[in-house]
Amino acid sequence: MKKYVKVPTNLVSGPVCQNSLVLDGCSVIDSCVHSMKGVGTMFLEEHLLLFILEGKITFYYGKQSYTVRKNEMILLKKATSVRYEKEGDADNDHIFESLMFCMKDDLIKEFLTMSNVKVPQMDEEVKTSVCAMSDCLIAFANSLHPYFKDPSSVNPGLLRLKIMELLYDVSECSKNMFRQILQLRKPIRTDIRQVVEQYYATPVTMPELAYLSGRSLSSFKRDFQLTYNMPPAQWIRIKRLEKAKEMLQKTMLPVTDICYTMGFENVSHFSRVFKDYHGYPPTQNRH
């Protein structure tokens, strides 16, 4: 099972999904239970705190990878695109179970305003890490199961209180994870080169690349022009066509798969621009 999903937008489409709890029109808690392996990419529109209750999942951030196992958690920062591989527990009918919590800035701010939690001093950046869930956090996760039986009936005020309870438990049970959450409130702005070099060969759009860099679309285009001395659309098209040629020569992937993997809208368009740039059609690489 391979997929590319925007999180949390794609978690709710039309009627509320049975595995999502929604607050202010946004999926804030998502439950996933299945018994098959999953491989795909998540485009993170919000910060996510992930609990693994059964099985394990591995995330790939560029050259970094993190494996999260049963009763462990990880914080995934927004404005990133991460690959994942998940699999169930072989000793438990290959069941994979997880909970995802959307860490929206207004909820973190509300928690800090209403709570008496002491905010730890952070002299340097706290890096992403996998942390063990305490007994309190495991019990909290189990307390959410009844809400997924009828998500539409869950009172928004109660749901907001559950998020506050989560943040209390994290602050008490894992100082390192709490520091990571507090750090989320700092503005995110990433180097243009780092973003485009990492994501040009994925099916992300121009607005999404701008978002990943922490810029508006107009600022992204302006900064890109200053960095590469050409418009981003032209640079990305050239890089994708060169990468497509490499894939045609070094892999046996069908032309159709390479076309969509590189983010082209359809095969005929891909074939036309490929021939215009390289001087011959993509199928010629297969002779």
Backbone bond lengths (Angstrom), bond angles and torsions (degrees), N, CA, C in turn:
res aa  C-N    CA-C-N  psi(-1)  N-CA   C-N-CA  omega(-1)  CA-C   N-CA-C  phi
1 M - - - 1.463 - - 1.520 109.36 -
2 K 1.322 117.91 110.29 1.454 122.13 178.54 1.517 108.73 -114.39
3 K 1.333 116.56 137.53 1.451 118.68 178.56 1.521 110.51 -155.43
4 Y 1.336 114.36 161.57 1.462 122.47 177.08 1.515 104.95 -125.75
5 V 1.319 117.97 114.53 1.453 120.89 -171.44 1.522 110.62 -129.84
6 K 1.335 114.71 137.96 1.461 120.00 173.38 1.525 107.50 -87.63
7 V 1.327 115.95 131.01 1.457 121.92 -176.43 1.531 109.00 -119.86
8 P 1.376 118.52 125.44 1.457 126.76 9.28 1.525 115.67 -97.18
9 T 1.332 120.58 2.67 1.458 121.61 -173.58 1.523 112.99 -52.34
10 N 1.332 117.53 -49.79 1.456 120.73 -175.31 1.522 113.89 -74.86
11 L 1.328 117.23 -5.87 1.458 119.31 178.86 1.523 111.35 -76.58
12 V 1.314 116.73 -18.16 1.457 121.18 178.37 1.518 108.64 -130.47
13 S 1.318 117.52 118.53 1.459 121.32 177.23 1.519 107.78 -138.52
14 G 1.328 115.71 117.28 1.458 119.10 -176.88 1.517 109.11 72.67
15 P 1.350 117.31 -133.38 1.463 120.67 178.29 1.527 110.58 -60.71
16 V 1.318 115.60 150.54 1.458 119.99 -178.74 1.523 110.27 -60.23
17 C 1.337 116.70 130.62 1.460 121.18 178.77 1.526 109.15 -67.96
18 Q 1.307 116.84 152.11 1.449 121.86 -179.70 1.524 112.09 -63.01
19 N 1.311 117.33 -19.93 1.461 119.26 -175.81 1.517 112.83 -108.05
20 S 1.326 117.73 17.69 1.458 120.07 -179.06 1.527 111.33 -129.71
21 L 1.327 115.63 138.15 1.455 122.22 173.03 1.520 107.03 -108.68
22 V 1.329 116.38 127.51 1.465 121.65 -169.45 1.519 111.31 -114.37
23 L 1.338 114.86 134.99 1.455 122.31 176.82 1.515 108.75 -131.29
24 D 1.334 116.72 125.82 1.473 121.74 -179.02 1.527 111.83 55.25
25 G 1.343 116.57 39.00 1.462 121.46 176.51 1.504 115.25 78.02
26 C 1.336 117.38 5.66 1.464 120.97 -178.00 1.519 110.01 -123.81
27 S 1.330 116.01 137.98 1.459 120.48 175.69 1.525 108.15 -68.05
28 V 1.338 116.85 116.73 1.461 119.85 -178.64 1.522 112.02 -106.46
29 I 1.333 117.26 -24.61 1.465 120.73 175.55 1.520 107.61 -135.81
30 D 1.329 116.34 125.28 1.457 120.98 -178.31 1.518 109.46 -125.45
31 S 1.341 115.49 131.18 1.455 120.85 178.45 1.517 109.21 -108.98
32 C 1.318 116.46 133.72 1.468 121.84 -179.85 1.523 108.82 -127.40
33 V 1.338 115.94 120.69 1.462 121.08 176.81 1.519 108.06 -134.72
34 H 1.331 117.36 122.15 1.464 119.86 176.31 1.522 109.49 -157.80
35 S 1.310 116.28 175.05 1.470 120.29 -176.01 1.520 111.95 -126.55
36 M 1.339 116.89 31.56 1.462 119.38 177.23 1.520 109.14 -134.06
37 K 1.327 116.04 154.75 1.454 120.62 178.73 1.525 109.64 -67.54
38 G 1.307 116.58 148.10 1.457 120.59 179.22 1.509 111.21 -133.48
39 V 1.327 116.01 136.78 1.461 122.51 177.50 1.517 107.59 -134.05
40 G 1.320 117.82 135.75 1.457 119.29 179.64 1.512 112.03 -179.85
41 T 1.326 115.50 -165.59 1.458 122.71 -179.59 1.521 109.03 -133.29
42 M 1.329 116.69 135.67 1.458 122.02 176.14 1.525 109.71 -111.61
43 F 1.333 115.50 129.11 1.461 121.83 172.46 1.522 105.93 -98.45
44 L 1.327 117.33 112.27 1.459 121.60 -170.89 1.523 111.89 -89.87
45 E 1.335 115.19 111.72 1.459 121.41 177.84 1.527 111.65 -89.10
46 E 1.322 116.95 -16.78 1.461 122.70 176.92 1.532 108.15 -138.67
47 H 1.339 115.76 161.12 1.457 120.25 173.60 1.526 109.06 -67.81
48 L 1.325 117.53 140.26 1.461 121.48 -178.55 1.521 110.95 -128.10
49 L 1.334 115.97 131.76 1.453 122.18 170.21 1.519 106.68 -101.89
50 L 1.329 117.36 121.83 1.458 122.22 -173.70 1.519 110.92 -112.63
51 F 1.352 115.60 127.12 1.460 122.76 172.37 1.525 108.57 -104.27
52 I 1.318 118.25 133.88 1.463 121.73 171.46 1.526 107.64 -105.11
53 L 1.345 116.11 119.76 1.460 121.73 -177.86 1.520 112.24 -102.35
54 E 1.333 117.41 -25.85 1.464 122.85 173.98 1.527 108.36 -148.28
55 G 1.340 117.77 145.90 1.463 121.05 178.53 1.513 111.94 79.97
56 K 1.336 115.39 -155.39 1.459 120.46 179.46 1.527 109.13 -154.61
57 I 1.339 115.57 161.56 1.463 121.57 177.88 1.520 108.52 -143.97
58 T 1.327 116.15 141.73 1.457 121.81 176.73 1.524 109.03 -116.81
59 F 1.322 116.31 129.95 1.462 122.49 177.75 1.527 109.36 -108.38
60 Y 1.330 115.08 144.39 1.463 121.05 179.00 1.519 109.24 -120.49
61 Y 1.337 116.17 111.37 1.455 124.11 175.76 1.521 107.11 -104.90
62 G 1.307 118.48 93.54 1.456 119.31 -177.73 1.523 110.38 58.11
63 K 1.336 117.43 -116.26 1.460 121.77 -179.80 1.522 112.42 -90.72
64 Q 1.346 117.35 -6.10 1.456 121.48 -179.44 1.530 110.40 -95.21
65 S 1.318 116.69 146.60 1.460 121.18 175.11 1.524 109.02 -136.85
66 Y 1.342 115.24 146.58 1.458 121.28 -179.50 1.523 108.26 -136.22
67 T 1.331 117.06 126.65 1.455 121.37 176.90 1.529 108.85 -106.14
68 V 1.328 115.37 125.05 1.463 122.41 -177.75 1.524 107.71 -112.62
69 R 1.323 117.01 123.25 1.464 122.24 -177.08 1.525 111.01 -108.97
70 K 1.320 115.05 -178.00 1.461 121.55 -177.71 1.525 111.60 -52.24
71 N 1.358 115.25 132.73 1.464 123.57 179.50 1.527 112.42 62.59
72 E 1.325 115.20 33.92 1.460 121.57 171.34 1.520 108.89 -125.44
73 M 1.345 116.06 164.69 1.464 120.15 -177.74 1.518 109.95 -141.71
74 I 1.337 113.98 160.12 1.464 120.86 177.63 1.519 108.42 -148.51
75 L 1.318 116.68 148.47 1.454 122.63 177.13 1.522 108.87 -104.87
76 L 1.330 117.02 123.12 1.463 122.83 179.70 1.528 108.53 -106.57
77 K 1.322 116.74 123.66 1.461 120.67 -176.05 1.517 112.01 -81.76
78 K 1.334 115.63 146.37 1.460 120.51 179.80 1.524 110.84 -70.10
79 A 1.328 114.76 171.52 1.465 122.06 -178.33 1.520 110.82 62.25
80 T 1.338 116.00 36.50 1.457 121.35 174.25 1.519 108.91 -137.45
81 S 1.309 115.27 160.24 1.457 122.09 175.03 1.525 106.89 -123.30
82 V 1.332 117.32 120.49 1.457 120.45 -174.72 1.522 111.37 -123.87
83 R 1.329 115.99 138.86 1.463 120.70 173.10 1.521 108.55 -85.75
84 Y 1.324 116.00 149.87 1.453 119.09 178.65 1.519 111.21 -140.98
85 E 1.307 115.29 153.02 1.461 123.83 172.10 1.519 106.68 -134.29
86 K 1.320 116.82 120.66 1.458 118.76 -179.08 1.522 110.57 -126.00
87 E 1.330 115.11 148.16 1.456 120.18 179.16 1.515 109.83 -148.21
88 G 1.330 115.31 153.22 1.451 120.89 -177.07 1.511 113.27 -81.15
89 D 1.325 114.70 174.96 1.452 122.28 -179.60 1.527 109.15 -81.68
90 A 1.337 117.45 119.11 1.463 121.82 -177.69 1.525 111.54 -63.50
91 D 1.329 117.80 -24.83 1.461 121.31 -179.45 1.522 112.53 -89.22
92 N 1.331 116.41 0.70 1.472 119.80 -177.83 1.523 109.98 -137.27
93 D 1.342 117.15 55.18 1.470 123.22 177.40 1.527 112.36 56.97
94 H 1.339 116.33 27.67 1.470 122.01 177.81 1.536 112.46 58.63
95 I 1.318 115.86 32.80 1.462 120.52 179.15 1.531 110.47 -77.99
96 F 1.331 115.20 132.62 1.471 121.88 171.46 1.522 106.77 -113.82
97 E 1.326 116.53 129.73 1.471 120.53 179.19 1.513 109.66 -138.30
98 S 1.314 115.65 132.77 1.463 120.00 179.56 1.522 110.21 -144.48
99 L 1.318 115.02 161.74 1.460 122.95 171.97 1.520 107.92 -128.02
100 M 1.332 116.82 133.20 1.461 121.49 176.49 1.525 109.21 -116.98
101 F 1.332 115.42 130.98 1.458 121.59 179.69 1.531 109.29 -114.71
102 C 1.307 116.48 124.97 1.460 121.64 179.51 1.526 108.91 -80.66
103 M 1.321 117.30 114.09 1.462 122.80 -176.67 1.527 110.55 -91.72
104 K 1.330 115.60 75.02 1.458 119.93 -179.23 1.528 110.02 -73.47
105 D 1.317 115.38 144.61 1.463 121.01 -174.67 1.524 112.18 -59.99
106 D 1.351 117.45 -37.50 1.468 119.41 -177.88 1.528 111.35 -67.53
107 L 1.353 116.84 -31.18 1.460 119.80 177.88 1.531 111.09 -71.87
108 I 1.335 116.16 -39.10 1.468 119.79 177.08 1.528 109.94 -64.66
109 K 1.324 116.74 -42.44 1.466 121.64 179.14 1.517 110.81 -63.36
110 E 1.347 115.87 -43.18 1.464 120.08 178.87 1.528 111.04 -61.34
111 F 1.324 116.04 -41.22 1.465 120.13 179.31 1.531 110.98 -62.34
112 L 1.316 117.16 -46.35 1.465 120.99 -178.34 1.523 111.01 -65.23
113 T 1.348 116.73 -31.46 1.463 121.15 -179.25 1.529 111.52 -72.73
114 M 1.341 116.33 -42.33 1.469 120.47 -173.54 1.526 113.54 -88.67
115 S 1.336 118.03 -20.11 1.467 120.49 -173.78 1.520 111.58 -93.39
116 N 1.326 113.95 165.06 1.467 120.35 174.77 1.523 111.12 -105.23
117 V 1.327 115.46 21.23 1.453 120.58 -177.79 1.528 109.53 -70.29
118 K 1.326 115.72 132.88 1.454 120.58 178.25 1.524 109.64 -76.21
119 V 1.309 115.88 125.13 1.461 120.81 -179.53 1.518 108.97 -81.46
120 P 1.340 117.63 118.67 1.465 120.20 -178.24 1.524 111.68 -68.99
121 Q 1.329 114.96 148.91 1.460 119.77 176.81 1.522 109.40 -75.46
122 M 1.334 116.01 135.13 1.464 120.50 -179.52 1.519 108.94 -125.02
123 D 1.333 115.78 100.31 1.456 120.74 -178.61 1.519 112.35 -82.25
124 E 1.326 116.75 -21.29 1.457 120.37 179.19 1.517 109.98 -142.48
125 E 1.318 116.59 164.47 1.459 121.48 -176.42 1.522 111.17 -65.38
126 V 1.345 114.60 135.93 1.463 120.70 175.97 1.526 107.63 -91.96
127 K 1.317 116.86 121.85 1.456 121.05 -174.60 1.526 111.42 -81.24
128 T 1.339 114.69 155.05 1.455 121.32 176.51 1.522 110.35 -57.96
129 S 1.332 115.95 135.58 1.460 120.22 179.00 1.515 109.69 -154.04
130 V 1.323 115.87 160.21 1.459 122.32 175.84 1.531 107.52 -92.00
131 C 1.331 116.69 130.41 1.459 121.32 -177.92 1.527 110.20 -122.19
132 A 1.328 115.47 147.08 1.466 120.47 176.94 1.529 109.67 -74.26
133 M 1.327 116.37 142.18 1.455 121.38 174.63 1.525 108.79 -82.86
134 S 1.324 116.33 135.87 1.462 120.69 177.36 1.530 109.33 -79.50
135 D 1.334 116.08 171.73 1.464 120.61 176.73 1.534 110.70 -59.48
136 C 1.334 116.67 -35.73 1.468 120.37 179.31 1.523 111.17 -64.01
137 L 1.326 117.25 -43.00 1.460 120.92 -179.55 1.533 111.24 -69.82
138 I 1.329 117.32 -36.04 1.461 120.40 176.85 1.525 109.60 -64.63
139 A 1.335 116.73 -43.31 1.465 120.86 177.78 1.522 110.90 -63.59
140 F 1.348 116.63 -39.71 1.468 120.17 177.68 1.525 110.69 -61.15
141 A 1.335 116.61 -44.79 1.465 120.64 179.66 1.521 110.71 -59.46
142 N 1.329 116.88 -42.41 1.465 120.67 179.65 1.524 111.71 -66.35
143 S 1.326 116.97 -29.64 1.470 120.49 -178.85 1.520 112.49 -69.29
144 L 1.336 117.02 -15.74 1.470 120.60 -178.31 1.528 112.70 -84.99
145 H 1.314 117.81 -17.75 1.474 120.78 -174.63 1.527 113.71 -52.93
146 P 1.358 120.21 -43.80 1.474 119.27 -179.30 1.530 114.15 -61.03
147 Y 1.342 117.36 -28.57 1.461 120.41 -176.79 1.527 112.39 -68.94
148 F 1.323 117.77 -24.34 1.459 120.58 -177.75 1.525 112.58 -81.62
149 K 1.336 117.36 -7.29 1.466 120.19 177.22 1.530 111.15 -71.53
150 D 1.323 116.03 -32.45 1.471 120.45 178.41 1.527 108.55 -148.87
151 P 1.352 117.53 74.04 1.469 121.47 -173.62 1.529 113.98 -57.91
152 S 1.319 117.52 -34.11 1.466 120.23 -175.54 1.527 112.39 -67.73
153 S 1.335 117.13 -18.24 1.466 120.20 -178.20 1.523 112.50 -92.16
154 V 1.332 117.61 -4.80 1.466 120.84 -177.74 1.525 109.90 -74.04
155 N 1.323 116.16 124.17 1.464 121.45 -179.57 1.531 110.61 -65.64
156 P 1.345 117.93 131.06 1.477 120.15 -179.54 1.526 112.95 -56.64
157 G 1.350 116.39 -35.99 1.460 119.39 178.79 1.507 111.96 -64.33
158 L 1.334 116.53 -39.49 1.458 120.90 177.40 1.529 110.74 -66.05
159 L 1.327 115.95 -41.11 1.460 120.35 179.74 1.524 110.85 -62.95
160 R 1.331 115.97 -39.72 1.467 119.92 178.05 1.536 110.49 -64.36
161 L 1.338 116.17 -38.58 1.459 119.94 178.03 1.523 111.41 -66.00
162 K 1.346 117.26 -34.10 1.467 119.78 178.72 1.529 110.36 -66.37
163 I 1.334 116.92 -36.17 1.462 119.73 176.39 1.528 110.04 -65.78
164 M 1.352 116.38 -40.35 1.464 119.73 177.01 1.530 110.26 -62.49
165 E 1.357 116.33 -41.57 1.467 120.55 177.84 1.530 110.63 -60.90
166 L 1.323 116.07 -41.78 1.468 120.51 177.81 1.520 110.84 -57.67
167 L 1.330 116.58 -47.27 1.462 120.56 -177.81 1.531 111.32 -66.15
168 Y 1.339 116.82 -37.24 1.466 119.77 174.46 1.524 110.18 -59.85
169 D 1.328 116.73 -48.74 1.464 120.87 -177.67 1.525 111.37 -62.01
170 V 1.329 116.29 -41.58 1.465 119.35 179.50 1.529 110.26 -64.32
171 S 1.337 117.01 -42.08 1.466 120.12 -178.63 1.524 111.73 -64.11
172 E 1.344 116.60 -32.01 1.456 121.09 -179.93 1.529 112.36 -83.05
173 C 1.333 115.47 -34.00 1.469 119.69 -169.16 1.526 114.19 -97.31
174 S 1.335 117.71 -26.07 1.458 119.14 -177.46 1.529 109.46 -145.88
175 K 1.313 116.02 97.05 1.461 120.51 -179.42 1.521 111.18 -62.39
176 N 1.333 116.60 -36.92 1.459 120.28 -179.69 1.524 111.30 -63.83
177 M 1.346 117.21 -45.24 1.461 120.11 179.46 1.523 110.98 -67.26
178 F 1.332 117.44 -37.33 1.460 120.35 178.90 1.520 110.45 -63.24
179 R 1.326 117.11 -39.28 1.469 120.43 176.95 1.533 110.49 -63.30
180 Q 1.327 115.86 -39.80 1.465 119.34 178.19 1.530 110.78 -61.74
181 I 1.337 116.49 -41.11 1.470 120.67 -179.88 1.522 110.80 -65.76
182 L 1.340 116.96 -44.24 1.463 120.18 179.42 1.524 111.24 -62.39
183 Q 1.293 115.54 -33.98 1.462 121.27 -179.25 1.523 112.01 -66.30
184 L 1.335 117.22 -19.20 1.461 121.12 -178.22 1.521 112.31 -63.21
185 R 1.314 117.10 -22.88 1.457 120.18 -175.44 1.522 112.50 -76.78
186 K 1.330 116.80 -6.68 1.463 119.85 176.13 1.525 109.12 -76.48
187 P 1.330 118.78 141.52 1.468 120.32 179.65 1.525 111.82 -62.86
188 I 1.322 115.33 143.29 1.465 121.34 -178.76 1.528 109.38 -105.58
189 R 1.304 117.00 124.17 1.462 121.88 175.57 1.522 107.35 -144.89
190 T 1.320 116.11 117.50 1.455 121.81 -172.12 1.523 110.62 -108.47
191 D 1.318 116.48 149.45 1.463 121.82 177.66 1.529 110.41 -59.09
192 I 1.334 116.01 133.47 1.467 121.74 -178.13 1.523 111.07 -55.38
193 R 1.322 117.42 -47.47 1.469 120.86 -177.05 1.523 111.03 -60.59
194 Q 1.313 116.71 -42.18 1.461 120.86 -179.03 1.525 111.27 -60.75
195 V 1.331 116.59 -41.90 1.467 120.85 -178.06 1.518 111.64 -68.98
196 V 1.334 117.77 -53.71 1.463 119.41 -173.35 1.521 112.50 -70.29
197 E 1.348 117.67 -33.98 1.459 119.51 178.38 1.524 110.97 -67.38
198 Q 1.325 116.41 -30.86 1.462 120.15 -178.73 1.525 112.48 -81.57
199 Y 1.353 117.73 -32.87 1.462 119.73 -169.29 1.527 115.85 -116.45
200 Y 1.338 119.53 -0.89 1.459 118.71 -176.09 1.528 112.00 -62.07
201 A 1.346 117.01 -29.65 1.469 120.80 -177.43 1.520 112.11 -92.85
202 T 1.332 117.05 24.45 1.459 122.50 174.81 1.520 107.85 -122.57
203 P 1.335 117.84 158.29 1.464 119.94 -176.39 1.524 113.84 -78.42
204 V 1.334 117.77 49.44 1.459 120.45 175.75 1.518 109.09 -93.35
205 T 1.312 116.12 149.68 1.460 121.78 -178.76 1.529 109.94 -88.62
206 M 1.323 115.64 171.22 1.461 120.13 178.56 1.535 111.80 -61.54
207 P 1.346 119.11 -46.93 1.463 118.91 176.90 1.529 112.62 -59.53
208 E 1.333 116.91 -34.59 1.459 119.90 178.73 1.526 111.51 -69.57
209 L 1.336 117.62 -37.57 1.463 120.67 175.29 1.528 110.10 -63.07
210 A 1.330 116.19 -40.86 1.462 119.91 177.55 1.525 110.22 -61.37
211 Y 1.330 115.97 -42.87 1.459 121.14 179.16 1.525 111.11 -62.95
212 L 1.328 116.22 -43.16 1.461 120.84 179.42 1.524 111.79 -61.84
213 S 1.329 116.43 -28.19 1.462 120.31 -179.38 1.526 112.25 -87.53
214 G 1.354 116.97 -6.35 1.453 120.75 -179.34 1.513 113.39 79.46
215 R 1.355 116.87 27.01 1.461 121.47 -177.35 1.523 111.33 -127.45
216 S 1.316 115.29 160.89 1.458 119.54 168.30 1.522 107.46 -72.50
217 L 1.334 117.06 164.64 1.458 119.98 -178.42 1.529 111.04 -61.77
218 S 1.330 117.19 -41.77 1.475 119.95 -179.16 1.529 110.93 -66.44
219 S 1.342 117.77 -39.99 1.466 120.77 178.48 1.518 110.93 -67.12
220 F 1.334 115.83 -37.86 1.462 120.31 178.75 1.526 110.41 -62.11
221 K 1.341 116.77 -47.03 1.465 120.47 -179.65 1.523 111.20 -63.09
222 R 1.330 116.65 -40.43 1.465 120.04 -179.14 1.529 110.79 -66.43
223 D 1.340 116.95 -47.79 1.466 120.78 -179.20 1.522 111.20 -66.15
224 F 1.341 116.65 -34.67 1.461 120.25 178.82 1.523 110.37 -64.96
225 Q 1.331 116.82 -44.23 1.462 121.53 -179.88 1.525 110.45 -60.85
226 L 1.327 116.85 -39.33 1.458 120.93 179.00 1.528 111.50 -68.25
227 T 1.336 116.62 -31.83 1.459 121.34 -176.70 1.525 112.24 -81.27
228 Y 1.356 116.95 -44.14 1.462 121.16 -172.14 1.537 113.94 -109.87
229 N 1.319 116.24 -6.65 1.465 121.00 179.27 1.531 112.44 60.99
230 M 1.315 116.46 32.21 1.468 122.18 172.80 1.525 108.35 -161.54
231 P 1.323 117.95 158.70 1.468 120.37 180.00 1.533 110.57 -64.78
232 P 1.324 118.03 147.19 1.475 120.32 -178.20 1.527 113.81 -60.64
233 A 1.337 117.81 -37.38 1.469 120.22 -179.13 1.526 110.85 -60.83
234 Q 1.334 116.59 -41.25 1.466 120.66 179.75 1.524 111.00 -66.95
235 W 1.337 116.93 -44.96 1.468 121.20 -179.04 1.524 110.51 -63.60
236 I 1.326 117.17 -45.01 1.466 121.59 -178.16 1.523 110.49 -64.80
237 R 1.342 117.54 -40.87 1.469 120.69 179.38 1.531 110.78 -62.02
238 I 1.344 116.27 -43.43 1.469 120.66 179.66 1.526 110.36 -63.83
239 K 1.328 117.14 -46.98 1.463 120.94 -179.13 1.522 111.39 -62.63
240 R 1.323 116.54 -39.39 1.466 119.88 -179.99 1.529 111.37 -69.41
241 L 1.317 116.94 -37.72 1.465 119.98 178.17 1.529 111.09 -67.62
242 E 1.326 117.02 -37.67 1.465 120.15 177.24 1.529 110.55 -68.61
243 K 1.332 116.48 -39.60 1.461 120.36 177.94 1.530 110.46 -67.30
244 A 1.335 116.83 -38.11 1.460 120.64 178.67 1.527 110.77 -63.01
245 K 1.329 116.63 -41.76 1.467 120.79 177.49 1.522 110.46 -60.45
246 E 1.322 116.01 -43.79 1.466 120.48 179.09 1.527 111.16 -61.77
247 M 1.329 116.87 -41.84 1.465 120.68 179.99 1.527 111.48 -67.48
248 L 1.333 116.95 -36.71 1.466 120.84 178.11 1.522 111.33 -64.91
249 Q 1.319 116.24 -35.56 1.459 120.97 -177.28 1.529 112.66 -82.27
250 K 1.334 117.48 -30.95 1.451 120.30 -171.47 1.523 115.01 -108.60
251 T 1.333 117.74 -8.07 1.461 120.45 178.68 1.521 109.76 -128.33
252 M 1.324 115.21 170.90 1.455 121.05 176.23 1.517 111.62 -107.19
253 L 1.327 116.65 18.43 1.465 120.23 178.44 1.527 110.36 -63.20
254 P 1.328 118.67 139.54 1.469 121.02 176.59 1.523 111.54 -60.89
255 V 1.322 116.08 152.60 1.464 121.07 179.02 1.523 110.62 -56.21
256 T 1.323 116.54 -39.06 1.472 120.82 -179.39 1.528 111.03 -60.52
257 D 1.341 117.17 -44.73 1.460 120.62 -179.42 1.527 111.06 -64.08
258 I 1.324 116.61 -42.12 1.469 120.61 179.45 1.520 110.13 -64.79
259 C 1.314 116.15 -40.44 1.468 121.39 178.88 1.525 111.14 -54.98
260 Y 1.333 116.82 -53.64 1.465 120.25 -175.42 1.531 112.28 -76.30
261 T 1.325 117.02 -30.21 1.461 120.51 176.06 1.523 110.72 -61.94
262 M 1.321 116.23 -37.11 1.464 121.54 -179.25 1.527 112.92 -83.46
263 G 1.333 116.90 0.09 1.455 120.11 174.69 1.517 115.93 87.16
264 F 1.351 118.06 13.24 1.470 119.87 176.95 1.522 109.65 -78.99
265 E 1.341 116.22 148.76 1.465 120.74 -170.36 1.519 113.51 -72.25
266 N 1.333 118.33 -34.21 1.464 121.31 177.33 1.531 109.06 -159.73
267 V 1.341 116.00 167.30 1.460 121.11 -173.81 1.525 112.35 -67.29
268 S 1.327 117.45 -38.70 1.470 119.92 -178.52 1.529 110.67 -65.12
269 H 1.338 116.11 -41.41 1.470 119.98 177.32 1.531 109.89 -64.75
270 F 1.326 116.89 -43.91 1.460 121.70 178.81 1.526 110.87 -59.37
271 S 1.333 116.78 -46.72 1.465 121.18 -179.03 1.520 111.24 -61.82
272 R 1.330 116.33 -39.91 1.461 120.34 -178.10 1.530 111.62 -66.70
273 V 1.349 117.39 -49.22 1.461 119.64 -177.41 1.533 110.47 -71.61
274 F 1.330 117.08 -30.50 1.468 120.33 176.82 1.525 109.78 -63.87
275 K 1.342 117.01 -45.03 1.460 120.79 -179.79 1.527 110.97 -67.44
276 D 1.337 116.64 -39.32 1.469 120.09 178.67 1.526 111.08 -60.90
277 Y 1.332 116.98 -36.49 1.462 120.39 -175.51 1.529 112.38 -86.14
278 H 1.345 116.52 -45.13 1.462 120.31 -174.86 1.537 113.87 -93.74
279 G 1.344 116.55 -17.31 1.459 119.25 178.68 1.513 114.52 91.87
280 Y 1.306 118.54 1.01 1.464 122.07 177.94 1.536 107.86 -155.15
281 P 1.330 118.35 158.07 1.464 121.34 -177.62 1.526 111.54 -72.49
282 P 1.324 117.82 157.51 1.469 120.90 -177.87 1.523 112.79 -60.70
283 T 1.318 117.51 -31.82 1.479 119.75 -178.87 1.523 112.73 -64.06
284 Q 1.337 118.06 -20.85 1.459 120.95 -178.33 1.530 111.45 -65.71
285 N 1.321 117.46 -24.11 1.464 121.05 178.95 1.522 111.51 -69.80
286 R 1.327 116.57 -13.04 1.463 120.26 -176.16 1.510 112.96 -99.67
287 H 1.360 118.14 -0.27 1.475 120.35 -179.61 1.520 110.39 -76.77
